[in-house]
Amino acid sequence: MPVTYKQLVDAANAVVPKVSGQEAREMVKNGALLVDIRDSAELATTGKAKPSLHVPRGSLELKADLTAASAEDRKSTRLNS
């Protein structure tokens, strides 16, 4: 049977802890990395959260995968094949 969007969200929510804005501020103050996943158009309008690393949501899994080739590696592979 196909998995629904709601089932995917429920599964993610079951394992990803939720934190309040205040908890997030405290975590960043204590060294946690804040990742701003909003798209570039929204950042242009509202500005980037400080301090944060901007990784658009559509790129998050690829950027987080340490086994994935970097964009430069992929470009070089295409040019040499």
N, C-alpha and C positions, 0 to 999 in steps of 0.2 A: 504494500500500500504506500502511496506517495506521502512524503512528510510535508505538513503544511507550514506556512510562515509562522503561525502562532506556536506550533510545536518547536520549531527552531529557536524562536525567541525564548520560550519557556525553558528549553534545555540550557541555553546560554545564561539566562538569569539564575538558574539553579547553581551554577558554578562560578559566576563572576560576582564578586562582592560589590555591593552598592555603597558609595560613600557620599556624605553630604558635602556641600560647598566648603563648610568650615573644616570638616575632616580632610578634604583635599588640600586646603591651604596649609594645614598643619603638616600633612605628609610632605608637601613641597618644601616647606620650611625645614623639615628634617631630612631633606635630600632626595625625595622621590622625584621622578621625572614626570612632568605633565605633558601629555601628548594631545595637541589640538588637532582634531580630525575633521574640522570644518573645511569645506571646499574653498578654493582660492577666491571665488567671487564673494563669498561671505566675509572672508578675511579682509578683502579690499574695502568692504563696507564698514565692518565693525572693528577691525584690527585684530592682531594675534594676541592670544592670552599670554601674559608674561608671568614668570618665565616659562616658556614651553618650546617643544619641538613640534613643528608643523609637518604632519603626514596626512595628506588627504585620505578620507575613509576608503576610497576605491583602491588605494595603494597600500593600505595598512598591512595586510597579510604578507604581501610580497616583501615589503620593507622589513618586516619582523622575522622573515624566514632567513636565518643565517646560512642555510645551505643553497639558497637561490643565487644564481649568477647576478652580478650587478648589471645595471643598464649598460655600462661601458663594456663589460665582458660580453653581453649579448650582441652589442653592436659589432664588436671585433669578430665574433664568431660568424655573423652574417657576411661580413666583408671578406672573410678568408675562405668561405665555402664555395 
